[in-house]
Amino acid sequence: MSQQNKRIVILGAGFAGLQLARQLSNTSFDITLIDRYNYHQFQPLFYQVATARIEPSSISFPLRKIFQRKKNIHVRIAEVKEIRSGENKVITDIGVFSYDRLVIATGCTTNFFGNQEIAAKAFPMKSTTEAMALRNRILMNFEEALRARGEDLKAIMNIVVVGGGPTGVELSGALAEMKRNVLPKDYPDMDFSKLQVYLLEGGPATLGPMSKASQQKSQQYLEQLGVQVWTNSVVERYDGTTVYLKDGRNIKTHNLIWAAGVTGNIPGGLPKDLVQRGNRLKVDRYNLVEGFDNIYALGDIAYMETPKYPKGHPQVANVAINQAKLLGKNLKASLPGNAWKEYEYKDPGSMATVGKRKAVVDLPKFSFQGRLAWFTWMFLHLMLILSVRNKLFIFINWAISYFTNDTTLRLILLPTKKQVEMVLEPEMENARG
């Protein structure tokens, strides 16, 4: 391998970026891993952080801890401003990083479909910090309900989740279980029969990409828990107190949670004609970005057309992890590009949990639902957690919750005024600049 091919910069420490860095650790490559956070986040369990089932530290893993004693891995916490492909440089808010090969694994962010009003007032859930903000909002909501009256109380007691994919379904189920098992014990002087959880889905069914059996069963489970499931319901706008639907209906609420879609997080500087549907970068079967010989894209940000997936691969963790594994093997092979192995996705199936002993699983040849599906979902998610310590903490929390229908994690941890000012000041400076 030539000396000038050894510097690799990886943007993003999600499933793909983290997996690639681990693949290339203890090799002759000089790896710089750049992320805006100093930890990896296990996104599938954000909803459990938001509903006080588990602590954020259980699903967040410090990057420097992961790469202790990996001398060729250099972690940098930074915001990527621009890629200058002609100069082989990445511009960040802490400096310039030169590369021989660049890997973009920046994942996705919440897609508000251009609706700035919703973006400003709804709660997304695409990071640990956003999950914690949502947890604070949910818990503060019921403190406010103690002194609210009339229409204000009605708006507080309505929680609206938009998006009937796995995130929306799992979050709605968890909220419904809070209403049934937890909140009446925490607030014995409140009438929680007035609390309504709505799940709004723009398509004809929840869990659209899954089998018809899983779609029907997930909706049945949600309705058994008391969730109001509205399909074919498209949100038009939200003013902070009322959700307005395109069919003329509306719901009074102070709590709109947005889980309706994602869009690629593409750094600036790349040609616009590379951007495909979903704001993803067009790549070949080796994850090489079209038109470049040293820039790759992995995971949610990569748009790869194959005979099996002519419209790109699903944006799930399994795709990201396996693309990273293959790219790592190809890079370590030190072979010319035409001798590398092409990526081929083997779909292991999909799953979603709705509540205690309620889940749906689709495997390539068959589907199943109920208690077995729920235990399967728990086991596979537990195995994906990085450290033994975190696996143990999550398992203990799940066991306590299973036997008591309760947790002990309902702390309202609001940022201090000084913390808010420290965050806002640099943003205002950047805006003025």
VEXMITOR-309792 format. One record per residue (C-alpha): x, z, y; residue in three letters. Coordinates in pm, 1 decimal, padded with zeros to 6 digits. Example, Ala and Ser with C-alpha at 12.3 -4.5 7.8 and 13.67 -1.06 7.14 Angstrom:
<recs>
          u          w          v   res
    01230.0    00780.0   -00450.0   ala
    01367.0    00714.0   -00106.0   ser
</recs>
This chain:
<recs>
          u          w          v   res
    00000.0    00000.0    00000.0   met
    00139.5   -00092.3    00337.4   ser
    00211.4    00186.1    00582.9   gln
   -00032.4    00043.7    00840.3   gln
   -00334.4    00081.6    00610.4   asn
   -00306.8    00455.7    00570.1   lys
   -00482.5    00591.6    00880.0   arg
   -00854.9    00626.3    00808.3   ile
   -01102.0    00766.7    01059.7   val
   -01439.2    00879.3    00918.1   ile
   -01725.1    00925.8    01163.8   leu
   -01979.9    01176.9    01034.6   gly
   -01962.4    01460.8    00782.0   ala
   -02297.7    01404.7    00616.4   gly
   -02336.8    01323.9    00247.1   phe
   -02141.4    00996.7    00272.2   ala
   -01863.5    01101.9    00509.4   gly
   -01802.5    01431.2    00331.0   leu
   -01797.4    01266.2   -00011.8   gln
   -01549.0    01000.2    00100.3   leu
   -01317.5    01258.7    00258.1   ala
   -01324.3    01460.5   -00063.5   arg
   -01251.5    01146.2   -00266.4   gln
   -00947.9    01068.9   -00051.4   leu
   -00813.7    01424.8   -00021.2   ser
   -00465.3    01483.9   -00162.9   asn
   -00382.2    01111.2   -00142.9   thr
   -00135.0    00921.6    00073.1   ser
   -00411.9    00833.8    00320.2   phe
   -00410.0    01014.4    00655.0   asp
   -00775.9    01105.6    00710.7   ile
   -00939.1    01215.9    01035.8   thr
   -01297.3    01338.0    00987.2   leu
   -01496.3    01349.4    01312.1   ile
   -01835.0    01517.0    01349.6   asp
   -02027.0    01677.7    01633.9   arg
   -02071.2    01994.3    01423.6   tyr
   -01804.8    02197.9    01242.6   asn
   -02015.6    02209.2    00926.8   tyr
   -02185.0    01988.0    00668.6   his
   -02564.9    02020.9    00655.2   gln
   -02779.8    01998.2    00342.7   phe
   -03075.0    01813.8    00493.1   gln
   -03325.1    01832.1    00202.0   pro
   -03370.4    02206.3    00263.8   leu
   -03409.3    02202.3    00643.2   phe
   -03781.0    02268.9    00599.8   tyr
   -03702.3    02595.6    00417.2   gln
   -03485.1    02709.0    00707.8   val
   -03767.0    02619.9    00948.1   ala
   -04018.6    02827.0    00750.4   thr
   -03785.4    03128.3    00703.0   ala
   -03739.0    03075.7    00329.3   arg
   -03359.0    03060.7    00344.1   ile
   -03089.8    03124.3    00603.4   glu
   -02915.8    02833.0    00779.7   pro
   -02579.9    02958.0    00652.3   ser
   -02702.8    02891.9    00296.9   ser
   -02721.5    02516.4    00355.4   ile
   -02442.6    02473.0    00613.2   ser
   -02082.5    02452.0    00495.6   phe
   -01784.7    02486.6    00734.7   pro
   -01576.0    02169.8    00716.1   leu
   -01246.4    02348.6    00758.6   arg
   -01335.8    02577.8    00468.0   lys
   -01415.9    02275.8    00248.2   ile
   -01080.0    02113.4    00326.1   phe
   -00855.8    02416.1    00311.1   gln
   -00523.1    02319.0    00149.2   arg
   -00606.1    01946.3    00189.3   lys
   -00314.4    01859.6    00413.4   lys
   -00410.9    01495.3    00466.1   asn
   -00758.6    01581.7    00600.5   ile
   -00781.8    01653.3    00975.0   his
   -01118.3    01778.7    01103.4   val
   -01210.6    01716.3    01467.0   arg
   -01530.0    01831.6    01639.3   ile
   -01623.4    01565.0    01891.8   ala
   -01892.3    01334.7    02025.6   glu
   -01817.6    00967.8    01960.7   val
   -01857.2    00765.4    02279.2   lys
   -01745.4    00417.7    02178.1   glu
   -01571.3    00210.4    01913.0   ile
   -01314.9   -00036.0    02048.3   arg
   -01275.2   -00255.3    01743.6   ser
   -01034.0   -00495.3    01915.2   gly
   -00791.4   -00208.8    01974.0   glu
   -00865.9   -00019.0    01648.5   asn
   -00961.5    00289.4    01848.2   lys
   -01246.2    00540.5    01858.3   val
   -01320.4    00694.1    02199.0   ile
   -01455.0    01050.9    02190.6   thr
   -01515.0    01329.4    02439.6   asp
   -01192.7    01499.5    02328.0   ile
   -00964.9    01197.1    02321.4   gly
   -00881.7    00865.6    02156.5   val
   -00826.7    00823.0    01781.1   phe
   -00645.4    00519.5    01642.9   ser
   -00723.6    00387.5    01296.4   tyr
   -00620.0    00129.3    01039.8   asp
   -00958.4    00157.1    00870.8   arg
   -01275.8    00300.5    01021.6   leu
   -01568.7    00436.0    00820.2   val
   -01899.6    00486.2    01002.0   ile
   -02117.3    00745.8    00827.9   ala
   -02311.4    00876.8    01126.8   thr
   -02645.2    00884.5    00946.9   gly
   -02983.1    00883.5    01115.9   cys
   -03165.4    01059.4    01391.2   thr
   -03536.9    01110.8    01454.6   thr
   -03727.7    00794.1    01539.2   asn
   -03991.1    00854.3    01806.3   phe
   -04065.8    00479.0    01820.3   phe
   -03990.0    00461.9    02190.7   gly
   -04246.2    00726.9    02289.0   asn
   -04056.4    00938.2    02542.7   gln
   -04347.5    01177.5    02594.1   glu
   -04348.0    01271.6    02225.2   ile
   -03967.8    01286.7    02217.2   ala
   -03972.7    01540.2    02502.0   ala
   -04245.3    01766.9    02361.9   lys
   -04246.4    01740.8    01982.9   ala
   -04018.5    01933.2    01746.4   phe
   -03787.2    01720.1    01527.8   pro
   -03601.9    01853.5    01224.6   met
   -03287.1    01647.5    01163.8   lys
   -03021.3    01918.8    01198.3   ser
   -02969.8    02286.8    01123.3   thr
   -02999.8    02370.0    01492.9   thr
   -03330.3    02180.5    01516.4   glu
   -03456.5    02360.1    01204.3   ala
   -03367.2    02694.2    01365.5   met
   -03538.6    02592.9    01690.0   ala
   -03849.4    02508.7    01487.5   leu
   -03831.0    02842.3    01304.7   arg
   -03818.1    03023.9    01638.9   asn
   -04112.7    02818.6    01764.8   arg
   -04324.3    02889.1    01455.1   ile
   -04256.8    03264.2    01470.6   leu
   -04302.7    03287.6    01848.4   met
   -04625.7    03094.8    01809.8   asn
   -04794.5    03386.0    01634.8   phe
   -04659.3    03640.8    01881.6   glu
   -04826.5    03434.3    02154.1   glu
   -05146.6    03417.8    01949.3   ala
   -05185.0    03797.0    01973.5   leu
   -05265.7    03772.1    02344.9   arg
   -05419.5    03423.1    02365.0   ala
   -05791.4    03351.1    02402.9   arg
   -06027.5    03053.6    02394.4   gly
   -05885.4    02700.3    02399.6   glu
   -05532.6    02835.4    02432.5   asp
   -05571.5    03030.2    02107.4   leu
   -05713.0    02722.3    01934.2   lys
   -05412.1    02514.3    02039.3   ala
   -05173.7    02784.8    01917.4   ile
   -05349.5    02813.4    01581.6   met
   -05326.3    02440.5    01510.2   asn
   -04996.5    02316.5    01368.1   ile
   -04965.2    01938.9    01340.1   val
   -04701.5    01769.3    01122.5   val
   -04662.4    01394.4    01173.1   val
   -04524.9    01192.4    00882.9   gly
   -04634.7    01202.3    00519.0   gly
   -04293.6    01144.9    00359.9   gly
   -04110.7    01414.6    00160.8   pro
   -04013.8    01612.5    00473.4   thr
   -04367.4    01619.8    00612.2   gly
   -04525.0    01699.5    00275.5   val
   -04277.6    01979.2    00195.8   glu
   -04301.6    02133.2    00541.7   leu
   -04683.2    02122.4    00544.3   ser
   -04697.8    02289.5    00203.1   gly
   -04456.3    02561.7    00313.9   ala
   -04657.9    02630.5    00630.3   leu
   -04979.1    02652.5    00427.9   ala
   -04816.4    02905.5    00195.8   glu
   -04702.8    03108.1    00497.4   met
   -05062.4    03114.1    00615.6   lys
   -05185.4    03230.3    00276.1   arg
   -04915.6    03474.7    00164.0   asn
   -04705.1    03593.7    00455.9   val
   -04877.7    03588.0    00793.9   leu
   -05179.2    03807.9    00703.4   pro
   -04934.4    04084.3    00601.1   lys
   -04721.2    04044.9    00913.8   asp
   -05021.3    04030.8    01147.7   tyr
   -05302.6    04236.7    00989.4   pro
   -05496.1    04234.9    01317.1   asp
   -05524.1    03854.1    01331.7   met
   -05775.4    03619.9    01166.9   asp
   -05571.6    03346.8    00998.7   phe
   -05876.4    03161.1    00875.0   ser
   -05855.0    02992.9    01217.0   lys
   -05502.1    02866.6    01150.2   leu
   -05509.8    02498.3    01058.4   gln
   -05218.1    02290.4    00930.9   val
   -05266.0    01915.6    00980.2   tyr
   -05057.2    01643.6    00816.6   leu
   -05096.2    01305.8    00986.6   leu
   -04976.9    00995.3    00802.3   glu
   -04994.9    00646.1    00949.3   gly
   -05018.9    00477.4    00608.3   gly
   -05287.8    00499.0    00340.9   pro
   -05119.1    00774.1    00135.7   ala
   -04864.5    01054.9    00145.6   thr
   -04523.0    00986.2   -00014.5   leu
   -04562.8    00612.4    00041.0   gly
   -04257.5    00493.1   -00158.9   pro
   -04347.8    00702.1   -00466.3   met
   -04585.8    00623.3   -00753.0   ser
   -04960.7    00624.3   -00705.4   lys
   -04989.3    00927.9   -00934.7   ala
   -04742.9    01122.5   -00718.1   ser
   -04917.6    01013.9   -00399.5   gln
   -05256.6    01129.1   -00523.5   gln
   -05126.6    01452.6   -00672.3   lys
   -04928.5    01547.1   -00360.4   ser
   -05237.2    01504.3   -00143.8   gln
   -05444.3    01702.3   -00393.2   gln
   -05190.0    01986.2   -00388.9   tyr
   -05182.3    01990.9   -00009.1   leu
   -05560.7    02004.0    00015.6   glu
   -05573.0    02284.6   -00241.8   gln
   -05340.4    02479.7   -00011.4   leu
   -05574.5    02416.4    00281.4   gly
   -05379.0    02143.3    00461.9   val
   -05591.1    01890.4    00652.2   gln
   -05444.7    01557.1    00536.3   val
   -05533.3    01264.6    00762.3   trp
   -05411.4    00929.0    00633.7   thr
   -05426.4    00602.7    00833.3   asn
   -05380.1    00820.6    01140.7   ser
   -05135.9    00694.1    01403.1   val
   -05034.0    00920.9    01691.1   val
   -05054.5    00749.1    02028.3   glu
   -04939.0    01025.5    02261.1   arg
   -04891.1    01399.2    02303.1   tyr
   -04908.6    01581.2    02637.3   asp
   -04796.4    01922.7    02511.8   gly
   -05146.1    02054.9    02447.4   thr
   -05332.2    01767.5    02277.2   thr
   -05236.5    01505.9    02016.8   val
   -05417.3    01177.5    02077.9   tyr
   -05464.1    00933.3    01788.7   leu
   -05510.6    00558.2    01820.3   lys
   -05854.9    00578.3    01655.4   asp
   -05981.9    00803.8    01936.3   gly
   -05957.5    01139.5    01761.1   arg
   -05753.7    01424.1    01905.9   asn
   -05626.2    01769.0    01805.1   ile
   -05556.8    02059.7    02039.0   lys
   -05213.4    02199.6    01957.3   thr
   -04903.0    02355.8    02107.7   his
   -04710.8    02272.9    01791.0   asn
   -04634.0    01910.8    01708.9   leu
   -04365.0    01864.7    01442.2   ile
   -04230.5    01510.0    01414.9   trp
   -04123.9    01392.6    01067.6   ala
   -04249.8    01036.9    01101.7   ala
   -03935.7    00831.6    01073.7   gly
   -03564.6    00787.9    01125.1   val
   -03341.4    00541.0    01304.3   thr
   -02973.2    00471.6    01256.4   gly
   -02723.9    00661.8    01470.3   asn
   -02499.4    00368.9    01568.8   ile
   -02199.4    00443.9    01792.7   pro
   -02154.0    00226.0    02098.2   gly
   -01916.5   -00067.6    02113.4   gly
   -02022.9   -00274.2    01811.5   leu
   -02183.7   -00620.7    01845.1   pro
   -02562.3   -00604.7    01875.9   lys
   -02613.4   -00889.2    01627.7   asp
   -02491.1   -00661.5    01346.9   leu
   -02785.8   -00426.6    01392.7   val
   -03062.9   -00478.5    01138.2   gln
   -03406.1   -00323.5    01083.5   arg
   -03402.9    00054.4    01116.0   gly
   -03102.0    00034.6    01350.7   asn
   -02860.4   -00007.7    01060.4   arg
   -02532.3   -00200.5    01037.5   leu
   -02519.4   -00505.4    00811.7   lys
   -02260.3   -00460.8    00534.5   val
   -02150.2   -00654.0    00227.1   asp
   -02144.0   -00524.2   -00130.0   arg
   -01819.9   -00336.0   -00054.4   tyr
   -01977.7   -00159.8    00247.2   asn
   -01760.3   -00367.7    00480.5   leu
   -01933.5   -00429.6    00813.0   val
   -02004.3   -00799.2    00860.0   glu
   -01742.5   -00972.7    01072.3   gly
   -01474.4   -00704.9    01026.1   phe
   -01199.5   -00652.6    00771.8   asp
   -01132.8   -00283.8    00841.7   asn
   -01466.4   -00125.2    00945.4   ile
   -01705.6    00012.1    00684.2   tyr
   -02050.3    00171.4    00702.5   ala
   -02195.3    00411.9    00445.6   leu
   -02525.8    00577.9    00368.5   gly
   -02824.2    00576.2    00602.2   asp
   -02642.8    00367.0    00863.6   ile
   -02558.7    00084.7    00616.9   ala
   -02790.6   -00211.4    00559.8   tyr
   -02688.2   -00380.2    00234.1   met
   -02898.7   -00657.6    00084.3   glu
   -02880.3   -00701.1   -00294.3   thr
   -03104.7   -00885.6   -00542.8   pro
   -03264.5   -00552.8   -00638.3   lys
   -03290.0   -00434.1   -00276.0   tyr
   -03345.7   -00741.6   -00054.5   pro
   -03458.5   -00518.7    00234.9   lys
   -03178.2   -00265.5    00209.0   gly
   -03141.4    00053.1    00008.0   his
   -03352.5    00366.4    00049.4   pro
   -03206.6    00612.7    00298.1   gln
   -03151.9    00897.1    00053.3   val
   -02858.2    01121.9   -00033.6   ala
   -02792.8    00960.4   -00370.4   asn
   -02724.1    00620.4   -00212.5   val
   -02488.5    00771.6    00046.2   ala
   -02294.9    00976.5   -00210.2   ile
   -02249.2    00687.9   -00454.2   asn
   -02149.3    00437.9   -00186.1   gln
   -01884.0    00686.6   -00069.5   ala
   -01759.3    00745.0   -00424.0   lys
   -01719.4    00373.0   -00485.6   leu
   -01549.2    00306.4   -00152.7   leu
   -01308.9    00592.4   -00225.2   gly
   -01222.7    00442.6   -00565.4   lys
   -01179.8    00096.4   -00414.4   asn
   -00951.3    00224.7   -00139.7   leu
   -00740.3    00421.2   -00385.5   lys
   -00710.5    00115.2   -00610.4   ala
   -00510.9   -00059.5   -00335.1   ser
   -00641.5   -00398.0   -00444.4   leu
   -00742.5   -00696.3   -00229.9   pro
   -01106.4   -00695.5   -00122.2   gly
   -01216.4   -00965.2   -00366.5   asn
   -01095.6   -00750.0   -00659.6   ala
   -01289.9   -00441.1   -00555.3   trp
   -01600.4   -00334.0   -00742.4   lys
   -01930.2   -00423.4   -00579.5   glu
   -02187.0   -00153.2   -00511.9   tyr
   -02492.8   -00151.9   -00735.6   glu
   -02752.4    00120.2   -00691.1   tyr
   -02909.6    00271.9   -00999.6   lys
   -03219.2    00455.2   -00881.6   asp
   -03236.8    00794.8   -01057.1   pro
   -03587.1    00854.9   -00922.2   gly
   -03739.2    01059.7   -00641.4   ser
   -03916.9    01390.1   -00602.8   met
   -04092.2    01618.9   -00356.9   ala
   -04219.4    01975.0   -00370.9   thr
   -04547.2    02081.4   -00215.4   val
   -04552.7    02454.3   -00285.6   gly
   -04504.5    02717.6   -00552.8   lys
   -04529.1    02549.9   -00895.7   arg
   -04641.3    02229.6   -00723.4   lys
   -04413.1    01925.9   -00715.6   ala
   -04404.5    01557.0   -00807.2   val
   -04122.4    01369.3   -00979.0   val
   -04085.3    00994.2   -01031.0   asp
   -03824.4    00884.9   -01285.1   leu
   -03744.6    00516.9   -01351.5   pro
   -03974.7    00499.5   -01654.8   lys
   -04234.7    00773.2   -01599.7   phe
   -04373.8    01033.3   -01358.3   ser
   -04473.7    01394.4   -01397.0   phe
   -04618.4    01663.5   -01174.3   gln
   -04685.0    02035.8   -01165.0   gly
   -04482.6    02333.3   -01285.4   arg
   -04217.0    02134.3   -01478.8   leu
   -04168.3    01902.6   -01179.8   ala
   -04126.3    02207.8   -00954.6   trp
   -03858.2    02363.6   -01175.4   phe
   -03686.1    02023.8   -01198.9   thr
   -03686.2    01990.7   -00819.1   trp
   -03539.7    02341.9   -00777.7   met
   -03267.9    02293.3   -01040.2   phe
   -03147.0    01957.3   -00905.6   leu
   -03141.7    02074.6   -00543.5   his
   -02956.7    02390.9   -00641.4   leu
   -02693.0    02183.4   -00825.0   met
   -02635.3    01970.1   -00514.2   leu
   -02547.3    02274.4   -00301.2   ile
   -02171.0    02277.7   -00244.0   leu
   -02047.9    02631.7   -00313.0   ser
   -02123.0    02880.8   -00590.4   val
   -02177.3    03149.1   -00326.4   arg
   -02446.1    02944.9   -00150.7   asn
   -02610.5    02851.0   -00480.5   lys
   -02634.5    03221.9   -00560.0   leu
   -02781.1    03316.5   -00220.2   phe
   -03043.0    03042.0   -00237.6   ile
   -03133.1    03129.4   -00596.5   phe
   -03178.3    03497.6   -00501.4   ile
   -03398.5    03404.9   -00204.6   asn
   -03605.8    03172.4   -00422.6   trp
   -03642.0    03440.0   -00693.2   ala
   -03755.3    03702.2   -00440.9   ile
   -04000.2    03455.1   -00288.9   ser
   -04132.3    03358.8   -00632.3   tyr
   -04213.3    03714.5   -00738.3   phe
   -04321.5    03857.1   -00400.2   thr
   -04457.1    03549.6   -00216.3   asn
   -04250.3    03676.6    00075.4   asp
   -03907.0    03668.1    00239.2   thr
   -03720.5    03901.6    00472.2   thr
   -03578.6    03633.8    00703.1   leu
   -03833.1    03612.7    00982.4   arg
   -03596.4    03685.4    01272.2   leu
   -03655.0    03523.8    01610.7   ile
   -03303.7    03431.8    01727.7   leu
   -03337.3    03273.1    02069.1   leu
   -03031.9    03151.2    02264.1   pro
   -02924.1    03362.4    02558.5   thr
   -02946.1    03231.6    02913.5   lys
   -02568.5    03196.6    02921.1   lys
   -02566.8    02990.9    02600.4   gln
   -02827.1    02752.9    02744.0   val
   -02626.8    02714.3    03064.2   glu
   -02307.7    02644.5    02865.6   met
   -02485.6    02365.2    02679.2   val
   -02660.5    02215.1    02980.9   leu
   -02368.1    02217.3    03226.2   glu
   -02152.6    01962.9    03037.1   pro
   -02458.2    01741.6    02979.8   glu
   -02537.1    01744.3    03353.7   met
   -02174.6    01664.4    03435.0   glu
   -02182.1    01369.7    03194.4   asn
   -02506.1    01245.4    03348.9   ala
   -02356.1    01263.5    03699.2   arg
   -02040.3    01089.1    03574.1   gly
</recs>
